[in-house]
């Protein structure tokens, strides 16, 4: 045996024909007994062997009418213009980061995102926000990544880099070179359904970053099915001030705090999210007639604000809201100073 690459041997152990082919490529070019530049030549020859293997790879042989990538593209249902992605965050191989399932709808043309979070079948968040490209971990984020996945399949820009098993399911591993702030994406495609089952974010060198999501569903739906609600009642509005007491851009979110008058023991999930503009102003909207608010009239929240300063760029502000006749009772706008200790300086 002249091929020593362990991963190649693993990949070809069930296909003697390809194994012999790769072995012959390496053997017939054996470096003419390793001259001083042999190490560099060896790398080139291994690359050539791998190129031959890709051309004759098992997933594109056997009389299949379409390649894996063609089948993966065909497996994406397209019933409308809105990206529809359902995910669950993962930590490591097969370990759930959170019990919360996030279903998101993304209308790229209108710049809208609707997020529906569920825990054990119970809705714990349902809100619409504006998609934005900025310096934060943002929407559309993975939704744009899912759109990119479909575009790459259609354009032939996706690359199959191997096969493996993810959570007991045999998968084809597909790699997408990132665009914008996405980084490098690795997608696991189920070998039976050809649907994506996991999205992973890799570093520029291709090493796992530790961030991945289980993909529970990915398709395209109509605008009516997405049911965006950009004009929902205002939950809270206000202005974000930075460390110099000037208005600043920020990412704003709100979570429910357990209380005697509201939902208790809920997993942490944002019930609304938005961005402040250059003038620091923000508005969070959510419908009090939807779950998890339906049937109760008083709720305690925590507002969190994040500015671009990664070292001390957070502030958390508690606030309370009351439901009156299907709407949030009007309240004065909040002023949020980031970091919170700067509040006294800004008075």
Order of alpha helices (4+ residues) and beta strands (2+ residues): alpha-alpha-alpha-alpha-alpha-beta-beta-beta-beta-alpha-beta-beta-beta-beta-beta-alpha-beta-beta-beta-beta-beta-beta-beta-beta-alpha
